[in-house]
Amino acid sequence: MSGQNGQDKGVLDGQVALVTGASRGIGAAIAARFAAEGARVAVSARTLTEGTSRLPGTLEDTVAGIRAAGGTAEAFAADLSAREDRVRLAEQVRERYGAVDILVNNAAVTYFTPVADFTERRAALMFEVQVTAPTHLAQLVIPGMRERGRGWILNISSVAARHPQIPPGPYAGLGGTVYGMCKAALERLSTGLAAELYADGIAVNSLAPTQVVPTPGTLFHHLTTEDDPNAEPPEVMAAAALALCHAPASELTGRIAYSQELLAELGLAP
């Protein structure tokens, strides 16, 4: 399984993977799993070093962990709300590793506020990072994928994209409407791109945790706790992401997938 330390080649051996939002949580777990399978991983986020974020975890931490395990990774700091940073990121990764084979759009800026109180600035920022940036990054890597006749784009979503029940449940007042709107747009982008790129051999999928993952972001927003027995370890998402990022597009594309259900369907363990 592992392609590290001279062992058998992994399923991603020789592939170049770009994972955004990889300084902590799901993004860091996906980056580590891909590196363990032989990918050269470019990790990106705003937080390169300690002291630059209110949340724990940095790109340096992610890279150090991957390299300690024998993998290949490099950090690329970028503010994905800025178009010029997105262009620079794609150029730097291409110069360092070559064309991107796998793009994982995981980065997010999230505020949980009821719509009546949501500021225009915050709503615009969320949409820019969670919808516009994934769209733009896809545009930047698609030409290289088309040249090689293969590629994988994975957009990380959430159960918040689902329509709420009416009468509303207990979580309706937590302010997740704008967040859910962004994730719903990301899922529609995923299926639309999958249809557009099917003939090019490029797989595009959306993946969400089946249950909330106890990462620094969810803990900060009090969506779960570290000892929540119903929480999902980030390694489950990483296993599901791997499944979606090496199967041929003819076999697995255009999916709005949920981690545990997907792994069960494919007969895989985290």
Number of C-alpha atoms within 10 A of each C-alpha: 12 20 21 20 12 8 10 13 16 17 20 24 18 14 21 24 27 28 24 25 26 31 30 23 21 26 26 29 23 27 32 26 23 32 30 27 23 26 27 25 29 29 30 29 23 19 25 21 14 14 11 12 12 10 16 16 21 25 26 19 19 25 25 17 15 23 17 9 14 17 24 20 25 20 22 21 18 21 17 28 19 13 15 11 14 19 15 13 22 20 15 14 22 16 10 10 16 15 22 25 25 27 24 28 27 23 24 24 17 19 17 14 17 14 12 7 8 14 10 8 8 15 17 11 19 20 22 21 22 26 22 19 21 27 18 15 21 21 11 17 22 21 13 17 22 15 11 13 12 21 27 27 30 25 25 28 27 22 16 17 20 11 11 13 8 7 7 9 9 7 10 14 12 12 17 18 20 22 23 19 18 24 25 20 16 26 26 14 19 27 19 14 20 24 15 12 21 16 14 18 19 26 31 32 29 27 24 23 24 18 15 19 25 23 21 18 18 15 14 13 12 10 14 18 17 12 8 11 8 12 17 18 18 22 18 21 28 23 21 26 29 20 17 25 26 18 15 15 23 11 9 16 27 22 18 18 22 20 22 20 13 21 19 12 8 10 8 12 10 15
